[in-house]
């Protein structure tokens, strides 16, 4: 599955765009000034996304990749 397909499926399931997750992550203290805090690990982010948005592991990792800066909304 392409990265864009993950993002599309996430929007369909949650109604949220990648930017919405960035805002929520900032509010929850996972990021600061749009950057993932160094002490925040993938497992913590994945757990939050699974619990709050019922995302599967792969979809949660896609959001983690966005928050970490490893991927962008334009990534394939």
N, CA, C and O atoms as a GROMACS GRO file, in nm:
protein
  304
    1UNK      N    1   0.086  -0.118   0.000
    1UNK     CA    2   0.000   0.000   0.000
    1UNK      C    3   0.090   0.123   0.000
    1UNK      O    4   0.188   0.129   0.074
    2UNK      N    5   0.056   0.221  -0.083
    2UNK     CA    6   0.135   0.344  -0.088
    2UNK      C    7   0.108   0.430   0.035
    2UNK      O    8   0.006   0.416   0.103
    3UNK      N    9   0.200   0.519   0.062
    3UNK     CA   10   0.184   0.609   0.175
    3UNK      C   11   0.058   0.693   0.160
    3UNK      O   12  -0.014   0.716   0.257
    4UNK      N   13   0.031   0.738   0.038
    4UNK     CA   14  -0.089   0.817   0.012
    4UNK      C   15  -0.216   0.735   0.040
    4UNK      O   16  -0.315   0.789   0.089
    5UNK      N   17  -0.213   0.606   0.009
    5UNK     CA   18  -0.328   0.520   0.037
    5UNK      C   19  -0.352   0.510   0.187
    5UNK      O   20  -0.466   0.512   0.233
    6UNK      N   21  -0.243   0.501   0.265
    6UNK     CA   22  -0.258   0.501   0.410
    6UNK      C   23  -0.328   0.629   0.456
    6UNK      O   24  -0.422   0.624   0.536
    7UNK      N   25  -0.282   0.743   0.406
    7UNK     CA   26  -0.340   0.871   0.449
    7UNK      C   27  -0.487   0.882   0.408
    7UNK      O   28  -0.569   0.933   0.484
    8UNK      N   29  -0.518   0.835   0.288
    8UNK     CA   30  -0.657   0.837   0.242
    8UNK      C   31  -0.744   0.750   0.332
    8UNK      O   32  -0.854   0.791   0.371
    9UNK      N   33  -0.697   0.631   0.364
    9UNK     CA   34  -0.773   0.541   0.451
    9UNK      C   35  -0.791   0.599   0.591
    9UNK      O   36  -0.896   0.584   0.652
   10UNK      N   37  -0.688   0.665   0.641
   10UNK     CA   38  -0.697   0.728   0.774
   10UNK      C   39  -0.803   0.837   0.772
   10UNK      O   40  -0.883   0.848   0.865
   11UNK      N   41  -0.804   0.918   0.666
   11UNK     CA   42  -0.905   1.025   0.656
   11UNK      C   43  -1.045   0.966   0.649
   11UNK      O   44  -1.138   1.017   0.712
   12UNK      N   45  -1.061   0.860   0.572
   12UNK     CA   46  -1.191   0.795   0.560
   12UNK      C   47  -1.238   0.742   0.696
   12UNK      O   48  -1.354   0.758   0.732
   13UNK      N   49  -1.148   0.680   0.770
   13UNK     CA   50  -1.184   0.619   0.898
   13UNK      C   51  -1.208   0.723   1.007
   13UNK      O   52  -1.302   0.709   1.086
   14UNK      N   53  -1.124   0.828   1.012
   14UNK     CA   54  -1.129   0.924   1.124
   14UNK      C   55  -1.190   1.058   1.089
   14UNK      O   56  -1.234   1.132   1.178
   15UNK      N   57  -1.193   1.092   0.960
   15UNK     CA   58  -1.236   1.224   0.919
   15UNK      C   59  -1.129   1.330   0.939
   15UNK      O   60  -1.156   1.450   0.926
   16UNK      N   61  -1.008   1.287   0.972
   16UNK     CA   62  -0.900   1.381   1.002
   16UNK      C   63  -0.793   1.378   0.894
   16UNK      O   64  -0.757   1.273   0.841
   17UNK      N   65  -0.743   1.496   0.863
   17UNK     CA   66  -0.632   1.515   0.771
   17UNK      C   67  -0.501   1.502   0.848
   17UNK      O   68  -0.501   1.510   0.971
   18UNK      N   69  -0.389   1.481   0.778
   18UNK     CA   70  -0.260   1.476   0.847
   18UNK      C   71  -0.234   1.600   0.935
   18UNK      O   72  -0.178   1.588   1.044
   19UNK      N   73  -0.273   1.716   0.887
   19UNK     CA   74  -0.253   1.839   0.965
   19UNK      C   75  -0.329   1.834   1.098
   19UNK      O   76  -0.282   1.885   1.199
   20UNK      N   77  -0.446   1.772   1.097
   20UNK     CA   78  -0.524   1.758   1.221
   20UNK      C   79  -0.446   1.676   1.324
   20UNK      O   80  -0.444   1.710   1.443
   21UNK      N   81  -0.382   1.568   1.279
   21UNK     CA   82  -0.304   1.485   1.370
   21UNK      C   83  -0.183   1.562   1.425
   21UNK      O   84  -0.144   1.545   1.540
   22UNK      N   85  -0.126   1.647   1.342
   22UNK     CA   86  -0.013   1.729   1.388
   22UNK      C   87  -0.058   1.824   1.498
   22UNK      O   88   0.013   1.842   1.598
   23UNK      N   89  -0.174   1.884   1.482
   23UNK     CA   90  -0.227   1.976   1.583
   23UNK      C   91  -0.258   1.900   1.713
   23UNK      O   92  -0.222   1.946   1.822
   24UNK      N   93  -0.322   1.786   1.701
   24UNK     CA   94  -0.357   1.708   1.820
   24UNK      C   95  -0.230   1.660   1.891
   24UNK      O   96  -0.222   1.663   2.014
   25UNK      N   97  -0.131   1.616   1.815
   25UNK     CA   98  -0.004   1.570   1.875
   25UNK      C   99   0.062   1.682   1.952
   25UNK      O  100   0.120   1.659   2.058
   26UNK      N  101   0.055   1.803   1.900
   26UNK     CA  102   0.112   1.920   1.970
   26UNK      C  103   0.035   1.944   2.101
   26UNK      O  104   0.095   1.969   2.205
   27UNK      N  105  -0.097   1.937   2.094
   27UNK     CA  106  -0.180   1.959   2.213
   27UNK      C  107  -0.154   1.854   2.320
   27UNK      O  108  -0.159   1.884   2.439
   28UNK      N  109  -0.126   1.730   2.278
   28UNK     CA  110  -0.102   1.621   2.372
   28UNK      C  111   0.042   1.619   2.423
   28UNK      O  112   0.076   1.539   2.511
   29UNK      N  113   0.128   1.707   2.370
   29UNK     CA  114   0.265   1.714   2.417
   29UNK      C  115   0.361   1.618   2.350
   29UNK      O  116   0.472   1.597   2.399
   30UNK      N  117   0.321   1.557   2.238
   30UNK     CA  118   0.410   1.468   2.166
   30UNK      C  119   0.509   1.546   2.079
   30UNK      O  120   0.620   1.499   2.053
   31UNK      N  121   0.467   1.663   2.034
   31UNK     CA  122   0.552   1.746   1.950
   31UNK      C  123   0.564   1.885   2.011
   31UNK      O  124   0.487   1.926   2.098
   32UNK      N  125   0.665   1.956   1.963
   32UNK     CA  126   0.683   2.095   2.004
   32UNK      C  127   0.730   2.171   1.881
   32UNK      O  128   0.828   2.134   1.817
   33UNK      N  129   0.659   2.277   1.849
   33UNK     CA  130   0.689   2.357   1.730
   33UNK      C  131   0.691   2.269   1.604
   33UNK      O  132   0.773   2.289   1.514
   34UNK      N  133   0.600   2.173   1.599
   34UNK     CA  134   0.587   2.088   1.482
   34UNK      C  135   0.688   1.975   1.472
   34UNK      O  136   0.687   1.902   1.374
   35UNK      N  137   0.773   1.960   1.571
   35UNK     CA  138   0.876   1.855   1.570
   35UNK      C  139   0.848   1.755   1.681
   35UNK      O  140   0.813   1.792   1.793
   36UNK      N  141   0.862   1.627   1.649
   36UNK     CA  142   0.845   1.522   1.748
   36UNK      C  143   0.952   1.538   1.857
   36UNK      O  144   1.071   1.551   1.826
   37UNK      N  145   0.909   1.537   1.981
   37UNK     CA  146   1.004   1.549   2.091
   37UNK      C  147   1.093   1.424   2.092
   37UNK      O  148   1.043   1.313   2.072
   38UNK      N  149   1.224   1.441   2.116
   38UNK     CA  150   1.317   1.328   2.109
   38UNK      C  151   1.284   1.213   2.203
   38UNK      O  152   1.312   1.098   2.172
   39UNK      N  153   1.224   1.243   2.316
   39UNK     CA  154   1.193   1.138   2.413
   39UNK      C  155   1.067   1.059   2.378
   39UNK      O  156   1.037   0.959   2.442
   40UNK      N  157   0.993   1.103   2.277
   40UNK     CA  158   0.870   1.034   2.236
   40UNK      C  159   0.904   0.923   2.138
   40UNK      O  160   0.964   0.947   2.033
   41UNK      N  161   0.866   0.803   2.172
   41UNK     CA  162   0.898   0.686   2.091
   41UNK      C  163   0.777   0.642   2.009
   41UNK      O  164   0.663   0.677   2.038
   42UNK      N  165   0.806   0.563   1.906
   42UNK     CA  166   0.701   0.516   1.816
   42UNK      C  167   0.590   0.444   1.892
   42UNK      O  168   0.472   0.466   1.866
   43UNK      N  169   0.627   0.358   1.987
   43UNK     CA  170   0.528   0.280   2.061
   43UNK      C  171   0.426   0.366   2.132
   43UNK      O  172   0.307   0.332   2.137
   44UNK      N  173   0.471   0.476   2.188
   44UNK     CA  174   0.380   0.567   2.260
   44UNK      C  175   0.282   0.634   2.163
   44UNK      O  176   0.163   0.646   2.193
   45UNK      N  177   0.332   0.676   2.049
   45UNK     CA  178   0.248   0.740   1.948
   45UNK      C  179   0.148   0.639   1.892
   45UNK      O  180   0.029   0.669   1.877
   46UNK      N  181   0.196   0.520   1.860
   46UNK     CA  182   0.110   0.415   1.804
   46UNK      C  183  -0.001   0.379   1.903
   46UNK      O  184  -0.116   0.364   1.864
   47UNK      N  185   0.034   0.365   2.029
   47UNK     CA  186  -0.067   0.332   2.130
   47UNK      C  187  -0.175   0.440   2.136
   47UNK      O  188  -0.294   0.409   2.140
   48UNK      N  189  -0.135   0.567   2.136
   48UNK     CA  190  -0.231   0.678   2.137
   48UNK      C  191  -0.325   0.670   2.017
   48UNK      O  192  -0.447   0.683   2.032
   49UNK      N  193  -0.268   0.649   1.898
   49UNK     CA  194  -0.351   0.646   1.777
   49UNK      C  195  -0.443   0.525   1.773
   49UNK      O  196  -0.556   0.534   1.725
   50UNK      N  197  -0.397   0.412   1.824
   50UNK     CA  198  -0.482   0.293   1.830
   50UNK      C  199  -0.597   0.315   1.929
   50UNK      O  200  -0.711   0.280   1.899
   51UNK      N  201  -0.567   0.371   2.045
   51UNK     CA  202  -0.668   0.390   2.148
   51UNK      C  203  -0.768   0.500   2.112
   51UNK      O  204  -0.889   0.481   2.124
   52UNK      N  205  -0.717   0.614   2.069
   52UNK     CA  206  -0.805   0.728   2.045
   52UNK      C  207  -0.876   0.726   1.909
   52UNK      O  208  -0.985   0.782   1.895
   53UNK      N  209  -0.813   0.663   1.810
   53UNK     CA  210  -0.869   0.669   1.674
   53UNK      C  211  -0.893   0.531   1.613
   53UNK      O  212  -0.937   0.521   1.499
   54UNK      N  213  -0.865   0.426   1.690
   54UNK     CA  214  -0.885   0.288   1.645
   54UNK      C  215  -0.812   0.259   1.514
   54UNK      O  216  -0.863   0.186   1.429
   55UNK      N  217  -0.693   0.316   1.499
   55UNK     CA  218  -0.612   0.288   1.381
   55UNK      C  219  -0.537   0.158   1.402
   55UNK      O  220  -0.503   0.121   1.514
   56UNK      N  221  -0.511   0.089   1.291
   56UNK     CA  222  -0.427  -0.029   1.295
   56UNK      C  223  -0.281   0.012   1.306
   56UNK      O  224  -0.248   0.131   1.298
   57UNK      N  225  -0.195  -0.086   1.326
   57UNK     CA  226  -0.053  -0.057   1.347
   57UNK      C  227   0.009   0.017   1.228
   57UNK      O  228   0.078   0.118   1.246
   58UNK      N  229  -0.015  -0.032   1.107
   58UNK     CA  230   0.044   0.030   0.989
   58UNK      C  231  -0.002   0.174   0.969
   58UNK      O  232   0.077   0.261   0.933
   59UNK      N  233  -0.130   0.198   0.992
   59UNK     CA  234  -0.184   0.333   0.976
   59UNK      C  235  -0.129   0.426   1.084
   59UNK      O  236  -0.098   0.542   1.058
   60UNK      N  237  -0.117   0.374   1.205
   60UNK     CA  238  -0.059   0.454   1.313
   60UNK      C  239   0.087   0.487   1.283
   60UNK      O  240   0.133   0.597   1.311
   61UNK      N  241   0.160   0.391   1.226
   61UNK     CA  242   0.300   0.416   1.191
   61UNK      C  243   0.312   0.521   1.080
   61UNK      O  244   0.411   0.594   1.075
   62UNK      N  245   0.213   0.528   0.994
   62UNK     CA  246   0.214   0.632   0.890
   62UNK      C  247   0.204   0.770   0.954
   62UNK      O  248   0.275   0.862   0.913
   63UNK      N  249   0.117   0.785   1.052
   63UNK     CA  250   0.106   0.913   1.122
   63UNK      C  251   0.235   0.941   1.200
   63UNK      O  252   0.282   1.055   1.202
   64UNK      N  253   0.292   0.839   1.262
   64UNK     CA  254   0.419   0.856   1.332
   64UNK      C  255   0.527   0.906   1.235
   64UNK      O  256   0.604   0.995   1.269
   65UNK      N  257   0.533   0.849   1.115
   65UNK     CA  258   0.631   0.891   1.015
   65UNK      C  259   0.613   1.038   0.979
   65UNK      O  260   0.711   1.110   0.960
   66UNK      N  261   0.488   1.083   0.971
   66UNK     CA  262   0.462   1.225   0.946
   66UNK      C  263   0.511   1.312   1.061
   66UNK      O  264   0.577   1.413   1.040
   67UNK      N  265   0.479   1.270   1.183
   67UNK     CA  266   0.517   1.348   1.300
   67UNK      C  267   0.669   1.353   1.316
   67UNK      O  268   0.725   1.454   1.359
   68UNK      N  269   0.734   1.244   1.281
   68UNK     CA  270   0.880   1.236   1.292
   68UNK      C  271   0.949   1.314   1.182
   68UNK      O  272   1.065   1.354   1.196
   69UNK      N  273   0.878   1.336   1.072
   69UNK     CA  274   0.937   1.407   0.958
   69UNK      C  275   1.001   1.314   0.858
   69UNK      O  276   1.067   1.359   0.764
   70UNK      N  277   0.982   1.182   0.877
   70UNK     CA  278   1.039   1.084   0.785
   70UNK      C  279   0.962   1.081   0.653
   70UNK      O  280   1.016   1.045   0.549
   71UNK      N  281   0.835   1.120   0.658
   71UNK     CA  282   0.749   1.126   0.540
   71UNK      C  283   0.675   1.260   0.543
   71UNK      O  284   0.659   1.322   0.648
   72UNK      N  285   0.630   1.300   0.425
   72UNK     CA  286   0.547   1.419   0.413
   72UNK      C  287   0.416   1.379   0.347
   72UNK      O  288   0.401   1.266   0.299
   73UNK      N  289   0.323   1.469   0.346
   73UNK     CA  290   0.194   1.441   0.283
   73UNK      C  291   0.210   1.414   0.134
   73UNK      O  292   0.122   1.353   0.073
   74UNK      N  293   0.319   1.459   0.074
   74UNK     CA  294   0.345   1.438  -0.068
   74UNK      C  295   0.423   1.311  -0.097
   74UNK      O  296   0.449   1.280  -0.213
   75UNK      N  297   0.460   1.235   0.008
   75UNK     CA  298   0.537   1.112  -0.012
   75UNK      C  299   0.455   1.008  -0.086
   75UNK      O  300   0.332   1.003  -0.076
   76UNK      N  301   0.525   0.926  -0.162
   76UNK     CA  302   0.459   0.818  -0.238
   76UNK      C  303   0.443   0.696  -0.150
   76UNK      O  304   0.390   0.595  -0.196
   0.00000   0.00000   0.00000
